[in-house]
Amino acid sequence: MTRKPLTQGDEDGFCGLYSIVNALTLLLPSRMDEEGRSEVFKVIAKACKSEWPGIIWNGTNVSDIRSMLGAAREYLADSFSWEQPFAHKPFHYFEDFERELKWRIAGDDAFAIVGISKPWEHWTCAHRLTMHEMIMTDSCHVKQIHLAKCGLTGDGTDYEFDYHQTFTLMKVAKVRLP
């Protein structure tokens, strides 16, 4: 009997770390080569507030994501900014969240880390919302989700998003004076 090999996420909760590195790789491609990604991964892993080794199987939480983004921003010399835009904003319908997120990550200078609460607890990097799909750069098998299957936590849809657990990352334009 041949067994399917394990992949990232089968037995570990590192999706939060990967979502940050993936977002920064899209945002700052010239800085995030293989060595750059490895160094940022180390920096953000050390910044996690949750205790090791529990983070391996329990994953990361909102506080960890905040700490990791802060550490990455400092390490990358403030070349990006981040915010948690919906932390205190109520959404009653997924379409409202979708519309707000879509304009926040339009173009190539902004991406989002979003928390999915169903079918599994997972962090992913969203980099586009089309008319019908959320396009992601993800550490596991999901690359796009049909928006018709999405809702907010508790909606009973196939994919449920906890909009409070959304972080947006934006490239900071460097101004050069003559």
Buried (B, 14 or more C-beta within 10 A) or exposed (E): EEEEEEEEBEEBBBBBBBBBBBBBBBBBEEBBEEEBBEBBBEBBBEBBBBEEEEBEEEBBBBEBBBBBBEBBBEBBEEBBEBEBBBEEEEBEEBEBBBEBBBEBBEEEBBBBBBBBBBEEBBBBBBBBBEEEBBBBBBBBEBEBBEBEEBBBBEBEBEBBBBBBBBBBBBBBEEEEEE
